[in-house]
Amino acid sequence: MLYEYPPKLTRQARQQKALHDLEEHRKMRRTMYKNLILGAVITVIGIIAPNVIVKIILILLGLANIAVGGLLYWYFAYYRAADVYTRIYEDHIEHSQRKGLSGDYLEVSIFYDEVRKSWQTNSGLMVFELSEVTRSEFTLRHKNGSTEKLSPPDKCELSFQDTGAKLYLIEKLWEQIKYPHKEYNVIDDDDDYYSKEDMEWDKLHKHGL
């Protein structure tokens, strides 16, 4: 294995991470409850407000506050999913990511020799265009534990929770995944940079400074 996310941790490190995650979860839950209570109070005040315009504004503000609290909590839980992983090998990549809002996971195993080309979208997704798929596999794992084999798509979009995994593919395995690689011109300093005339008046290479 060349790269793995999440990395293997020692028992002590796992315990520390678990305690940290629990504390973060408590903070997010408290924040959500505050938003829900505040939103409910604003909504009630809006309902009993005599002015129609004020009533509408307060009710909308209250509902928006409730929605924001719920979305922030969902966003926190979404990006701390324990079943998300990336494993990079010499000949293939194994990857798991959340699929939509359903709680299902898309698990893929893509072999590099079946990749025609790859690129990134404007939103940072890695796109793999496949051809003649014989070994690459695509599985949908439902939140109830059941799995469903999927037909290999022509294009597969992967979202990486760990940016390091995506950078490893782009920088180290760009040839294997047929990712466009830019060669930058490198300017090498050499003695020819200074002419004979330059050397006569600028022997210390300071260009008169």
C-alpha positions as semicolon CSV with decimal commas, in nm:
position;residue;x (nm);y (nm);z (nm)
1;M;0,000;0,000;0,000
2;L;0,131;0,343;-0,097
3;Y;-0,116;0,568;0,088
4;E;-0,401;0,514;0,332
5;Y;-0,671;0,735;0,480
6;P;-0,764;0,733;0,760
7;P;-0,415;0,632;0,875
8;K;-0,354;0,349;1,119
9;L;-0,337;0,487;1,472
10;T;-0,194;0,349;1,793
11;R;-0,435;0,253;2,068
12;Q;-0,350;0,568;2,265
13;A;-0,397;0,786;1,956
14;R;-0,735;0,622;1,885
15;Q;-0,848;0,689;2,243
16;Q;-0,742;1,052;2,221
17;K;-0,917;1,093;1,886
18;A;-1,235;0,934;2,026
19;L;-1,238;1,174;2,322
20;H;-1,178;1,469;2,090
21;D;-1,456;1,359;1,852
22;L;-1,700;1,315;2,141
23;E;-1,626;1,666;2,269
24;E;-1,667;1,812;1,919
25;H;-1,997;1,627;1,882
26;R;-2,123;1,768;2,214
27;K;-2,031;2,121;2,102
28;M;-2,211;2,083;1,771
29;R;-2,516;1,935;1,942
30;R;-2,530;2,225;2,191
31;T;-2,500;2,472;1,903
32;M;-2,781;2,297;1,718
33;Y;-3,010;2,307;2,023
34;K;-2,939;2,678;2,072
35;N;-3,032;2,748;1,709
36;L;-3,347;2,538;1,736
37;I;-3,463;2,707;2,058
38;L;-3,382;3,055;1,927
39;G;-3,559;2,980;1,601
40;A;-3,865;2,850;1,785
41;V;-3,879;3,162;2,007
42;I;-3,852;3,395;1,707
43;T;-4,122;3,198;1,524
44;V;-4,360;3,217;1,824
45;I;-4,302;3,592;1,856
46;G;-4,372;3,623;1,484
47;I;-4,699;3,433;1,518
48;I;-4,829;3,660;1,795
49;A;-4,697;3,982;1,636
50;P;-4,986;4,214;1,535
51;N;-4,824;4,359;1,224
52;V;-4,852;4,130;0,920
53;I;-4,518;4,232;0,766
54;V;-4,332;4,192;1,097
55;K;-4,511;3,861;1,150
56;I;-4,390;3,724;0,812
57;I;-4,033;3,849;0,863
58;L;-4,003;3,699;1,213
59;I;-4,150;3,365;1,109
60;L;-3,909;3,344;0,814
61;L;-3,614;3,435;1,038
62;G;-3,716;3,173;1,292
63;L;-3,753;2,898;1,033
64;A;-3,421;2,997;0,873
65;N;-3,248;2,977;1,211
66;I;-3,390;2,629;1,269
67;A;-3,281;2,519;0,923
68;V;-2,927;2,653;0,971
69;G;-2,892;2,469;1,304
70;G;-3,001;2,141;1,148
71;L;-2,783;2,182;0,839
72;L;-2,471;2,262;1,043
73;Y;-2,521;1,953;1,256
74;W;-2,580;1,737;0,947
75;Y;-2,271;1,885;0,777
76;F;-2,060;1,801;1,083
77;A;-2,190;1,442;1,093
78;Y;-2,153;1,401;0,716
79;Y;-1,785;1,489;0,708
80;R;-1,701;1,278;1,011
81;A;-1,842;0,957;0,866
82;A;-1,634;0,663;0,988
83;D;-1,693;0,456;0,674
84;V;-1,516;0,698;0,440
85;Y;-1,172;0,576;0,335
86;T;-0,910;0,590;0,059
87;R;-0,642;0,326;-0,003
88;I;-0,393;0,378;-0,283
89;Y;-0,199;0,081;-0,421
90;E;0,055;0,046;-0,701
91;D;-0,203;-0,083;-0,949
92;H;-0,541;0,037;-0,816
93;I;-0,727;0,260;-0,573
94;E;-0,995;0,160;-0,320
95;H;-1,226;0,440;-0,214
96;S;-1,547;0,487;-0,016
97;Q;-1,760;0,803;-0,009
98;R;-2,103;0,917;0,103
99;K;-2,367;0,909;-0,171
100;G;-2,613;1,194;-0,148
101;L;-2,822;1,247;0,165
102;S;-2,950;0,890;0,191
103;G;-2,675;0,759;0,420
104;D;-2,557;0,510;0,157
105;Y;-2,193;0,468;0,058
106;L;-2,035;0,423;-0,283
107;E;-1,739;0,185;-0,265
108;V;-1,513;0,163;-0,569
109;S;-1,204;-0,026;-0,673
110;I;-1,047;0,126;-0,985
111;F;-0,748;-0,029;-1,163
112;Y;-0,522;0,222;-1,332
113;D;-0,483;0,022;-1,654
114;E;-0,860;0,057;-1,709
115;V;-0,849;0,438;-1,681
116;R;-0,857;0,616;-2,017
117;K;-0,799;0,959;-1,863
118;S;-0,870;1,160;-1,549
119;W;-0,920;1,523;-1,454
120;Q;-1,065;1,751;-1,187
121;T;-1,391;1,943;-1,195
122;N;-1,422;2,306;-1,084
123;S;-1,560;2,182;-0,752
124;G;-1,255;1,960;-0,689
125;L;-1,405;1,622;-0,778
126;M;-1,172;1,369;-0,942
127;V;-1,323;1,225;-1,261
128;F;-1,201;0,891;-1,396
129;E;-1,303;0,799;-1,750
130;L;-1,292;0,421;-1,787
131;S;-1,265;0,182;-2,080
132;E;-1,280;-0,197;-2,111
133;V;-1,360;-0,253;-1,745
134;T;-1,292;-0,609;-1,633
135;R;-1,149;-0,578;-1,281
136;S;-1,270;-0,243;-1,148
137;E;-1,572;-0,280;-0,916
138;F;-1,848;-0,047;-0,799
139;T;-2,065;-0,129;-0,497
140;L;-2,346;0,063;-0,330
141;R;-2,364;-0,015;0,043
142;H;-2,694;0,085;0,198
143;K;-2,725;0,218;0,551
144;N;-2,907;-0,101;0,655
145;G;-2,592;-0,302;0,572
146;S;-2,703;-0,457;0,244
147;T;-2,489;-0,416;-0,069
148;E;-2,568;-0,376;-0,436
149;K;-2,325;-0,436;-0,722
150;L;-2,334;-0,156;-0,980
151;S;-2,254;-0,172;-1,349
152;P;-1,920;-0,002;-1,427
153;P;-1,990;0,355;-1,542
154;D;-1,814;0,531;-1,828
155;K;-1,717;0,808;-1,587
156;C;-1,676;0,795;-1,212
157;E;-1,661;1,104;-0,990
158;L;-1,478;1,069;-0,659
159;S;-1,489;1,320;-0,374
160;F;-1,193;1,300;-0,138
161;Q;-1,244;1,384;0,226
162;D;-0,864;1,372;0,259
163;T;-0,696;1,620;0,024
164;G;-0,362;1,443;0,072
165;A;-0,492;1,131;-0,105
166;K;-0,596;1,329;-0,412
167;L;-0,265;1,515;-0,421
168;Y;-0,077;1,186;-0,395
169;L;-0,258;1,056;-0,704
170;I;-0,199;1,375;-0,900
171;E;0,166;1,422;-0,806
172;K;0,293;1,064;-0,774
173;L;0,069;0,857;-1,003
174;W;-0,030;1,103;-1,274
175;E;0,108;0,876;-1,546
176;Q;-0,084;0,570;-1,422
177;I;-0,417;0,754;-1,399
178;K;-0,356;0,950;-1,724
179;Y;-0,387;1,284;-1,548
180;P;-0,274;1,592;-1,745
181;H;0,072;1,682;-1,618
182;K;0,223;2,023;-1,676
183;E;0,597;2,050;-1,735
184;Y;0,731;2,383;-1,621
185;N;1,034;2,545;-1,781
186;V;1,331;2,547;-1,546
187;I;1,587;2,822;-1,587
188;D;1,935;2,705;-1,494
189;D;2,197;2,963;-1,411
190;D;2,520;2,911;-1,597
191;D;2,834;3,107;-1,681
192;D;2,696;3,209;-2,022
193;Y;2,452;3,438;-1,844
194;Y;2,735;3,689;-1,813
195;S;2,913;3,801;-2,127
196;K;3,280;3,895;-2,137
197;E;3,187;4,261;-2,124
198;D;2,972;4,199;-1,816
199;M;3,258;4,024;-1,642
200;E;3,492;4,316;-1,706
201;W;3,284;4,562;-1,507
202;D;3,086;4,320;-1,286
203;K;3,331;4,057;-1,169
204;L;3,130;3,993;-0,851
205;H;2,806;3,928;-1,045
206;K;2,626;4,209;-0,869
207;H;2,510;4,393;-1,181
208;G;2,640;4,719;-1,043
209;L;2,435;4,694;-0,718
